Amino acid sequence: MNVSLSSAQSWDRQLFGAALTLVLASSLAMASASVTIDPSLAVRHGVWIALGLLAYVGVSRSNYRRWGQLAIVAYGVSLLVLGLVLAIGTMRLGATRWISLFGFSVQPSELAKLTTIWLLTHYLAGQPQPLPPRVLLATLVIVGPPALLILIQPDLGSATIFGAIWLGVVWVAGVSRTVLAWSAGCGLALTPVLWHVLRDYQRDRLLVFLNPHADPLGAGYTIIQSIIAIGSGQLWGRGWFAGTQNQLSFLPERHSDFIFSVIGEEWGFVGCLVVVAAFGVLLFRAVRIALETSEPQGRLLAAGIFSWIAYQAFVNMGMVMGILPVVGVPLPLVSYGGSSMVTLWVALGFLQAIRRANRE
């Protein structure tokens, strides 16, 4: 009886409820968005959600510290697979981001996000505060390779997520403000170099962010259609399966990167608010878990997962509303993608495992 009560108290119901709300919104939007693309996408999306939930339950009942012992191996495997993507990967929409395994398309960059967090937290857990410059340099050596391999695919959006993860983890680990300011200065100084590294279509996306109507039928088309979709939803939305931008196929990538636009069109401001509120609750619980954790590795792991989900959600919703450039990142737990869905549920399982370890 005591064991059952302890288990119930250690379970973060708000975290789990927020995640379920997001996948429910995702399922409704996917059912509508997939009608004119491929109806089987909605079924496959449901399968990935179910597999993610199974992984979540399994990981949440495990000892998260033991996973840290496998960090270097998991990180090495993720780098190897990212390298294979560049060699034998499948190209879609001008980028090579997927690799086919046993008939399934896998996006290794999603796994790399989690394994990089593992290795960062495992390495920083025993380091002194404030972090010495040599330690900070070592963290950049950890984050740099996967970010670079993903940037080469090319996938600028996913590559920047590693910067957000790095910043969140080293901040909680105790980086000094002086060192952080110098790092930010160096990053800004390299911005002109990054501009010359970008592909032509990536530069076009940044330019049309300032004025989408400069190229309304080209680089600006997607963001214009997205803004029309969200705006037409008004307060309550046009109704399920009734969004014209969605159902008439004006909105590209509506099942993946722009699924939030489908929610805005068919469920209106209220539907968007529900999604934003669910992310708010999920991220708040992640922060609480980190603050309540005295064990360094658990605290840093929670910080890394928070940084990953918060940044990715903010960038995705910002780009579909036209307040950020289009960089092609999916909305966590909402956009279509098996690799992303399962990996995110595993990450949430780690948050539950950290909380359970604190309460037991």
C-alpha positions, 0 to 999 in steps of 0.5 A, spaced: 500 500 500 505 504 501 509 503 495 503 504 491 501 511 494 509 513 493 508 511 486 502 515 485 505 521 488 512 521 484 508 521 478 507 528 475 500 528 472 500 535 470 506 533 465 503 527 463 496 531 462 499 537 458 503 532 453 497 528 452 493 534 450 498 536 445 498 529 442 490 529 442 490 536 438 496 533 434 491 527 432 485 532 430 489 536 426 493 530 423 486 527 421 484 533 417 491 535 414 492 528 411 486 527 408 488 531 401 495 528 402 495 521 404 490 518 409 494 513 412 499 518 415 494 519 421 494 512 422 501 512 422 501 518 426 497 514 432 502 508 431 508 513 433 504 516 439 502 509 442 510 507 441 512 513 444 507 512 450 510 505 451 517 508 451 515 513 456 512 508 461 518 504 460 523 510 461 519 513 467 520 507 471 528 506 470 534 509 473 536 515 469 543 515 472 544 508 469 542 511 462 548 516 463 553 511 463 551 509 456 552 516 454 558 516 450 556 510 446 549 513 445 552 519 442 558 515 438 552 511 435 548 518 433 554 521 430 555 515 426 548 514 423 548 522 422 554 521 418 551 515 414 545 520 412 550 524 408 552 518 405 546 514 403 540 518 406 534 519 402 533 526 399 526 530 400 525 537 399 532 538 397 535 536 404 538 529 406 535 528 413 533 521 413 535 514 412 531 508 411 531 502 416 527 496 415 522 500 411 522 505 415 524 512 414 528 515 421 531 522 422 537 521 426 538 528 428 532 527 433 536 522 437 542 526 436 538 531 440 537 527 446 544 523 446 548 530 446 544 532 452 546 525 455 553 526 454 553 534 456 549 532 463 554 526 464 560 530 463 558 537 467 555 533 473 562 533 476 565 539 474 566 545 479 562 552 479 563 557 475 565 552 469 572 553 467 574 555 460 577 548 459 570 545 461 566 550 457 570 548 451 569 541 452 562 542 452 562 546 445 566 540 442 561 535 444 555 539 441 559 542 435 560 535 431 552 533 431 550 540 429 555 541 424 553 534 421 546 536 421 547 543 418 551 540 412 544 536 410 542 542 410 538 543 416 539 550 419 533 549 424 535 543 427 542 545 428 540 551 432 537 547 437 543 544 439 545 551 441 539 552 445 541 546 448 548 548 450 546 554 453 541 551 457 545 546 460 551 550 461 547 556 464 544 551 469 551 548 470 554 554 473 557 558 467 560 565 469 556 571 466 563 574 463 565 567 459 557 567 457 558 574 454 564 573 451 561 567 447 555 571 445 560 576 442 564 571 438 557 568 436 555 575 433 562 576 430 561 570 426 554 571 423 557 574 417 561 568 416 554 564 417 551 568 412 556 566 406 555 558 409 547 558 408 544 555 401 541 560 397 534 558 399 536 559 406 538 566 405 531 567 401 527 565 407 531 570 411 530 575 406 522 574 405 521 574 413 522 581 412 517 582 406 514 575 404 510 579 399 517 580 395 516 573 392 509 571 394 509 565 389 516 563 391 520 563 398 514 567 401 508 563 399 508 558 405 509 564 410 503 568 406 499 562 406 500 560 413 498 567 416 492 567 412 490 560 415 491 562 422 488 569 421 482 566 418 480 562 424 479 568 428 476 566 435 473 559 434 476 557 427 472 554 421 471 547 424 474 540 423 475 539 416 473 545 414 479 549 413 480 552 406 487 553 406 488 546 409 483 542 405 484 546 398 492 544 399 494 552 399 498 550 405 504 546 404 507 542 409 501 542 413 502 535 416 509 537 419 512 544 420 505 548 419 501 543 423 500 549 428 497 553 422 491 547 421 490 548 428 489 556 428 485 555 422 480 550 424 480 551 431 481 558 432 485 562 437 482 558 442 485 552 439 492 555 439 491 558 446 490 551 448 496 548 445 500 554 448 497 553 455 499 545 454 506 547 452 506 552 458 504 547 463 509 542 460 515 547 461 513 549 467 513 542 470 520 541 467 523 547 471 520 545 477 523 538 476 529 541 475 529 546 481 527 540 486 532 536 484 539 536 488 542 531 484 547 534 479 546 530 473 538 530 474 538 537 474 542 538 468 538 533 464 531 536 466 534 543 464 537 540 457 530 537 455 527 544 457 531 548 453 530 543 447 522 543 447 522 550 449 526 553 443 523 548 438 516 550 440 517 557 440 521 557 433 516 553 430 510 557 432 513 563 431 515 562 424 508 559 422 505 566 425 510 570 421 514 573 427 520 569 426 524 566 419 522 559 416 527 555 418 523 548 418 523 545 425 517 541 427 512 542 433 514 538 439 509 532 440 504 535 434 508 535 428 508 528 424 514 524 425 516 518 428 523 519 430 521 526 433 515 523 437 518 517 440 524 521 442 520 526 445 516 521 449 523 518 451 525 525 454 519 526 458 520 519 461 526 521 463 523 527 467 518 523 470 524 518 472 528 524 475 521 526 479 520 519 481 527 519 484 526 525 488 520 523 491 522 516 493 
